[in-house]
Amino acid sequence: MTIKAKYVHTNLIAEDWHALARFYQEVFGCIPLPPERDFQGGMLEAGTGIQGVHLRGIHLLMPGYTETEPTLEIFSYTPQAARPDTLVNRPGFAHIAFQVEDVSAARAAVLAAGGKAVGEVVTLTIATGTKVTWCYLADPEGNLIEVQSWAE
Protein backbone atom coordinates (compact mmCIF):
# COMPACT_ATOMS: atom_id res chain seq x y z
CA MET A 1 0.00 0.00 0.00
CA THR A 2 1.33 3.45 -0.90
CA ILE A 3 0.55 6.14 1.64
CA LYS A 4 -0.31 9.72 0.67
CA ALA A 5 2.87 11.71 1.33
CA LYS A 6 4.54 15.03 0.57
CA TYR A 7 8.25 15.82 0.83
CA VAL A 8 8.82 18.43 3.55
CA HIS A 9 12.48 18.78 4.60
CA THR A 10 15.99 17.41 4.81
CA ASN A 11 17.86 17.73 8.10
CA LEU A 12 21.55 18.48 8.56
CA ILE A 13 23.11 18.16 12.00
CA ALA A 14 25.73 20.87 12.37
CA GLU A 15 28.57 21.49 14.74
CA ASP A 16 27.68 25.21 14.47
CA TRP A 17 24.17 25.64 13.11
CA HIS A 18 24.48 29.44 12.84
CA ALA A 19 27.57 29.23 10.61
CA LEU A 20 26.21 26.40 8.47
CA ALA A 21 22.85 28.16 7.97
CA ARG A 22 24.71 31.33 6.95
CA PHE A 23 26.70 29.30 4.36
CA TYR A 24 23.51 27.95 2.72
CA GLN A 25 21.92 31.40 2.77
CA GLU A 26 24.93 33.18 1.25
CA VAL A 27 25.90 30.57 -1.35
CA PHE A 28 22.56 29.06 -2.44
CA GLY A 29 20.06 31.78 -1.47
CA CYS A 30 18.18 29.70 1.10
CA ILE A 31 15.79 31.85 3.15
CA PRO A 32 15.39 31.54 6.95
CA LEU A 33 11.88 30.57 8.08
CA PRO A 34 11.54 31.64 11.71
CA PRO A 35 11.15 30.84 14.45
CA GLU A 36 14.47 29.40 15.48
CA ARG A 37 14.02 26.03 17.19
CA ASP A 38 15.17 25.52 20.78
CA PHE A 39 13.96 22.27 22.34
CA GLN A 40 14.88 20.25 25.41
CA GLY A 41 13.18 18.21 28.07
CA GLY A 42 11.24 15.00 28.41
CA MET A 43 9.38 15.04 25.10
CA LEU A 44 12.58 15.63 23.10
CA GLU A 45 14.34 12.93 25.11
CA ALA A 46 11.48 10.53 24.39
CA GLY A 47 11.47 11.38 20.68
CA THR A 48 15.23 11.11 20.19
CA GLY A 49 16.06 8.41 22.72
CA ILE A 50 18.86 10.65 24.08
CA GLN A 51 18.88 11.58 27.77
CA GLY A 52 19.63 15.25 28.51
CA VAL A 53 19.38 16.23 24.84
CA HIS A 54 19.09 19.85 23.70
CA LEU A 55 18.66 20.95 20.08
CA ARG A 56 18.74 24.35 18.45
CA GLY A 57 18.49 25.43 14.84
CA ILE A 58 16.39 26.79 12.00
CA HIS A 59 14.57 25.84 8.81
CA LEU A 60 15.75 27.40 5.54
CA LEU A 61 13.42 27.59 2.53
CA MET A 62 15.12 25.87 -0.39
CA PRO A 63 15.86 28.05 -3.45
CA GLY A 64 13.28 27.99 -6.21
CA TYR A 65 10.28 27.72 -3.86
CA THR A 66 8.02 30.52 -2.65
CA GLU A 67 5.97 29.06 0.18
CA THR A 68 7.11 27.43 3.41
CA GLU A 69 8.54 24.14 2.13
CA PRO A 70 10.57 22.20 1.30
CA THR A 71 13.20 23.27 3.75
CA LEU A 72 16.71 22.47 4.79
CA GLU A 73 16.52 21.99 8.55
CA ILE A 74 19.85 22.77 10.24
CA PHE A 75 20.13 21.77 13.88
CA SER A 76 22.87 21.39 16.47
CA TYR A 77 22.50 18.82 19.25
CA THR A 78 23.99 18.69 22.71
CA PRO A 79 25.37 16.12 23.27
CA GLN A 80 26.74 15.57 19.79
CA ALA A 81 28.10 12.34 18.32
CA ALA A 82 31.41 12.18 16.42
CA ARG A 83 31.27 12.91 12.69
CA PRO A 84 32.25 10.04 10.36
CA ASP A 85 34.52 10.67 7.36
CA THR A 86 32.90 12.33 4.32
CA LEU A 87 32.52 9.72 1.58
CA VAL A 88 30.32 9.86 -1.53
CA ASN A 89 29.80 6.09 -1.52
CA ARG A 90 28.73 5.55 2.11
CA PRO A 91 25.34 3.77 2.31
CA GLY A 92 22.48 5.96 3.51
CA PHE A 93 21.70 9.58 2.71
CA ALA A 94 24.61 10.91 0.70
CA HIS A 95 24.10 14.47 -0.54
CA ILE A 96 21.71 17.28 -1.36
CA ALA A 97 21.66 18.68 -4.89
CA PHE A 98 21.09 22.15 -6.29
CA GLN A 99 20.39 22.91 -9.95
CA VAL A 100 22.45 25.92 -11.03
CA GLU A 101 23.05 27.80 -14.27
CA ASP A 102 26.85 27.45 -14.18
CA VAL A 103 28.40 24.51 -12.31
CA SER A 104 31.94 25.93 -12.39
CA ALA A 105 30.75 29.27 -10.98
CA ALA A 106 28.72 27.50 -8.28
CA ARG A 107 31.77 25.36 -7.42
CA ALA A 108 33.89 28.50 -7.09
CA ALA A 109 31.27 30.12 -4.82
CA VAL A 110 31.13 27.07 -2.55
CA LEU A 111 34.93 26.96 -2.31
CA ALA A 112 35.16 30.71 -1.64
CA ALA A 113 32.62 30.35 1.20
CA GLY A 114 34.68 27.68 2.97
CA GLY A 115 33.47 24.54 1.22
CA LYS A 116 35.78 21.86 -0.11
CA ALA A 117 36.16 20.12 -3.47
CA VAL A 118 35.33 16.42 -3.54
CA GLY A 119 35.54 15.78 -7.28
CA GLU A 120 35.99 17.61 -10.55
CA VAL A 121 33.32 19.14 -12.79
CA VAL A 122 32.20 16.49 -15.30
CA THR A 123 29.55 16.17 -18.00
CA LEU A 124 27.67 12.92 -18.60
CA THR A 125 25.14 12.12 -21.32
CA ILE A 126 22.10 10.15 -20.16
CA ALA A 127 20.22 7.65 -22.36
CA THR A 128 17.89 10.36 -23.76
CA GLY A 129 20.85 12.38 -25.06
CA THR A 130 20.42 15.08 -22.40
CA LYS A 131 23.67 16.21 -20.83
CA VAL A 132 24.17 16.85 -17.13
CA THR A 133 27.18 18.78 -15.91
CA TRP A 134 27.83 18.29 -12.21
CA CYS A 135 30.30 18.00 -9.37
CA TYR A 136 30.39 17.00 -5.72
CA LEU A 137 31.52 19.41 -3.03
CA ALA A 138 31.40 19.51 0.75
CA ASP A 139 30.01 22.37 2.82
CA PRO A 140 32.25 23.82 5.57
CA GLU A 141 31.25 20.99 7.94
CA GLY A 142 31.80 18.17 5.42
CA ASN A 143 28.20 17.52 4.29
CA LEU A 144 28.07 16.54 0.62
CA ILE A 145 26.51 18.81 -1.99
CA GLU A 146 25.99 18.20 -5.70
CA VAL A 147 25.64 21.15 -8.07
CA GLN A 148 24.25 20.32 -11.48
CA SER A 149 23.14 21.89 -14.76
CA TRP A 150 21.14 20.23 -17.56
CA ALA A 151 21.33 20.81 -21.32
CA GLU A 152 19.74 19.17 -24.38
N, C-alpha and C positions, 0 to 999 in steps of 0.2 A: 504494500500500500504506500503510495506517495502522499506525504502530508503537504498541506498548503503552507508555503514558506516564502519569505522575502529576505534577501541579504541585507544586513544592517551595519555591521562593523567588523573591522579587524583590530586586534589588540596587540600592541607592542609593550613589553615590559622594559622600562628604561632604568638605567642607573641614575640619571638626572632627567626627570620628565620635562622640566622647564626647558633645558637646553635642546633636548631632542624634538620637542614640539616646535621650538623656534626654528630649527633646521628645516622641518617639513613645511612650515609656513613660508620661510624665506626662499627656499629652493623650488618647491612645487606649488606654492600658492594655496596651501590648505588654510582653511578659515576656522578659528576657534569658535566652538559652540558652547558658551557658558551654560551652566555654572561649572566651575572647577569641582572635581570630585574629591572628597575627603571622608573616608569611611574607616571605622574601627568598631570593635565591640563584638558581642556575642553572635549577631546575625552574620557578620562578615567571617568570623571564625568558623561558624557552621557551614557557610557556603563554600569556603576555600579549604577547609580542613586544616588550617594553620592556626595554632594557638598564639594569641598576642599579636595578630596581624594588623597592619595599618596600611592603607593604600591611598595614594593621592594622584591626581592627574586630570586630564581633560580630553574631550572629544574634538577632533578637527574634521570639518567637512572636507571631503575629498574634492579635488579640482574637477570641474566639468559638471558639477551638480549645484542646484540652486535651492534646495529645500533643507532638510535637517539630516539627511542620510544619503548614501552611506558615509560612515565616518572612519577615521583612523583614531582609535582609542589609545592614548599613551598614558600609562600608569607607572608609578614606582611603588614597590612594596617594601615594607619593613616587617620582618626580616626579608632579606633577598638571597636567593640561591646563587651559586657560582654560574657564570656564563660559559657554555661550551664553545669550542672553536667554531668559527664561521666557515661553513662548507656548503657549496651549492648542491651537493649530492646526498645530504643527510636526509633520511626518511622523515616525513612529517611536513609541516608547513615550511616552505623554503623562502619565498620572497613575495614582495608586493611589486606590482608593475604599474608604470605610468606611461601613457601614450604621449609622445612629444613631437614637435615639428622637426627638430634637429637633434639626433642622438648625440653627436659629438659635442654640440653646445651644451646639452643637458649634462653630459658626462663632465665637462669642464666646470659647470656650475656646482655639481655635487662635490667634486674634488676641491674647488675653491672654498666651499663651505665646511670643509673638514671631513668629507667622506673619503673613501678609499677605493681604488680600482681593484676589481676582482678578475676581470677578463678584458679583452679588447673589443672594440666595436666590430661587429661582423654583419653580413647580409646573407640571409638564406632565402631560397625560393621554395615556397610550399607547393603542393601538388596542383593547385589551381593556376599557378604561374605568378601569383602575387608575391611580392618581395617584402620581407620584414628585416629591417635593420635594427639591431639591438645590442645591448651590453649589460653585464651585471656589475653592480657597484655595491659598496657597503656604506650605510650611514655612519655618522661619527661613533656610534656604539656597536657597530658590527652587524646590524641587521641588513639582510640582503634586499636590494632594490634592482628591478629590471627597468630600463628605459627603452622604449621601442617606437618605431615609426614604420608605417605601412605604405607601400606604393604598388600600383598595378604594373 
